[in-house]
Amino acid sequence: MRYVRFQAETQMRSGIMDDEAIWAIDGNFFDRYGLTGERYSPADVKFLAPCIPSKVVAVGLNYQDHIEEFNRAHIPAQPVLFVKLHHTVIGPDDAIVIPPGATRVDYEAELAVVMKRTCYRVDPDSAADCILGATCLNDVTERDMQRADGQWFRAKNFEAFCPIGPHIVDGIEYDKLDIKLLLNGEVRQQSNTAHLIWSVPRLVSFISQVVPLYPGDIVSTGTPSGVGPLQEGDVVEVVIEGIGTLRNTVRGS
């Protein structure tokens, strides 16, 4: 099933999308909802970020090739975590904004999962029951600030630095999905989630030992090698097998 948020004229709605139409719902994906009988053509609406998380908990250094790309000698003993706040979230076709003072803003294609219920101190075997589904995420990063600061809060949390979408998909296996990033139509990142060092259930469980994850919160699983800079006027696309394509433009502030 594909869960979407969209704007039709002046209304913001949630819905279930099939191959032909979007079917509007009352309620939300994380609780009870019902079909309203209203039908929309995907061509006639603007897709929005499929959820508005209270936080995005992201994982660094979760692909071996990305670790090597940054000249690190060893796999970290535990997942490296950081947080992107909700103001960073934008949706499909929204613009990534290069902020004033930025010298290198990078793309990072990632598989992300969305929580459907509160998840706190769960074991890996129980983590799947907390997940609504998966979406595409671009973990946009100011690379020079990341290097200069030594911790990642500033580099990861500029406005519009977390595109997600185009929808949330359930019923897929997270551990064998092709993932790639295209910059102006050229493939710059390409891998498979089979190469994740820490699997989705292990990550969700690990994070939940520290902070509660609430309905709509996102866990992003890290990026493969091939990260690189964005420039004003670029078009960047994250493509994940079984989910779809998250497309965004890039503009200056």
N, C-alpha and C positions, 0 to 999 in steps of 0.2 A: 504494500500500500504506500502511496505517496501523499504526504501531508504538506500542505502549502499555506502560506499567507499571501494575500494579494490585495491590490487596490482596484476597485471597479468604480469608475467615476470618482466620487468623493468618499466612498465607503471603504474601510479596511475590513477584510473578511478573512476567515479561515475556511479551508476546504479540503476535500479528498479529490485527488486528480487521477483520472484514468487516461487511456490512450486518446480519447476524443474530447474530454471535457473536464471542467472543475465543478464539483458538486459542493455547494456551500453548506456549512454546518452551523448549528447553534452550539454554544459551549466551546470547549477547547480540547486539544489532543490529549491533555494530561489528566483529564477527568472524564465525566460523562459528556457525550455530545450526541446530537441527532441530525440527520439530513433534513434540510429545509425544503428540498425539492427545487431549489434555484440552481440553474445550470449556466455556466459561463464558458465561453471559448477562451482557451489560453492566449489566443492572439489579441483578445480585447481587454486584457488586464495587465497591470504592472505587478510583477512578482516582487514580494518583499522578503526580507530576512525571514526564514521559516519559523524562527522563535526569537524571543528577546530574553537572553539568559541573564540571571543575576551576576554570573561570572563565567568566564571561560578558563578552565584549568588546562594548561597546555604542557606538553612534554618536550624537552629538548634532548637532542642526541639519542634518538631512538632507532636510527638506521646506521649500520656499520659504515657504509660508504660516506654518510654525512659526517660521522666522527673523523674519518680519515681526511675528508675534504678540509676540515678545520685543524688538521695536524695535531690531533689529540692522540696520545699513545695508547690509552686504555678505554674500554667501555666502563662507564660509571658503575659503581657497585649497586646503586639504586637509581630509579628514575629521577631525572632532573626536572623539577616543576617550576612553573611560573604562572602568573595570572594575567589575563587580559580583562579589563573591566568592560561593563556593558556599553559604555559610550563609544567603544571602538567598533561596534558591530554595524555593518552595512549589508545590503542585500545584493541580489543579482543586478548587473548593469548600473549600479551606483558607482560613483567615482572614488577611487583611492586618492587621497590628497597628500601630496608631498609637503610637509610642514615647513614653516620658516626655520632656517638654520640647519636643515637636514643636508647632509653631504652624500649619503648613500642609503637609499631605501630599497630593500630587497623583497622579492617574492619568496614564499615558501608554501608549496602545495602540501595539504595534509588531509587525511581522513579524520573526521570528527564524529563523535556519537553524542546523542541528546538524551538526557535523563527523562523518564516518564513518571518517576515517583522519587520521594526523598530516599537518599542512599547514604547510609552512615554506618561505618564499621562493618561492612559486608565482606564475606570471603569471595574469592574469585568464582567459585561455583554458583554463587547467588547474584553476581554482578549482572548477568544477562537479563535477569528479571527486572532490573532497574532501568533498562535502556529502551527508549522508544524506537530509535532507529539511527541511521547514519546520514551524514551530509558532507559536502565539500567545504573546506575552509582554506583561506589564504592567510597564513600567519605573517603579515607584513611587519618588517623589522627595520629600524634605523641601525644599520650595522656598525657604523663608526661609533655611535653612542653606546652600543652594546659592548664593544671592545673597550672603550674608554672607562665606562662605569664599573665593569667587573660583575655587576648584577644587571638584570634585564628589564627592570620595571619601566624605566623611561623609554627605552628603545622599542618596547612592545605596545605602548599604551597611548600613542597619539590617536586623535579622532580619525575614524575611517580606516584603522589598521587591522580590521578583522572582518573581511567579507565572508559571508556564509551563504549556502544555498546550493542549487535553486529550490530544493525541497528536502524533506526528511523521508528516507526510505526504510521500511522495516522488512524483516524476513530475509536479510542477506547475511552471508558469512563474512565476517570482518577480516579474516586472516588469509585471504587469497584474492585480493582485488588489485587489478592493474591501476596504477595512479600515474598521472603525468601532468606537466604544466607546459602550456604553449604561450610564448611571448610573440605577439604580432604574427601568429600562425606558425611559428617555428618551435619544435619541441626542445625544451630546456631541461626538464626533469622527467625521468621515466623510471618507474620501479614497480614493485608489487608489495602489498602489505604482508605477504609471507615473510618479508625480510625485517619486519618489526622485531626489535630486541625484546621488548615487553609487549605482550598481547593486550588487546582491549580489556578482557576480564581482569587481568593482573593490574593494569593501570587503574581501572575504576576502583578496584578493591584497595590498592595502595593509597590512592587519593582519599578515599572515604575513611581511612583510618585517621586522617588529619582534619578534614573539613567535611561537613555534610554537603552533599550535592542535592539540589532541589529540582523539582520538575522544570524542564526548560534549560537547565544548566548544561554546559557543553564540556566534554573532555576531548581535547585534540591530541593526536597521537604522534606528532613529530613529522619531520620532512626528510625525504631522501636527498642525495647529493644533487648538485646542479643549481644551487641557489645563486641568484644574481640580481643586479640592480634594475630598477624601474626608472623610466624617464617620462616626463610629461608627454602626453599623446599616445602612450603605449596602450595596447589591449592585451590583457592577461587572462588566461583561462585555466582553471583547474578542472581536470577531467578524471573521474573515478568510475571504473567499471560498475555497472549496476545502479549507479546513482545519477550521473548526468554531468553537465558542464556548468561551472560557475564562471561567469564572464564579468569582468570589470574593466573600466577605463581608468586612466591615470591623468590627474591634472595637478597643477600647482595651486598653492594656497592663495 
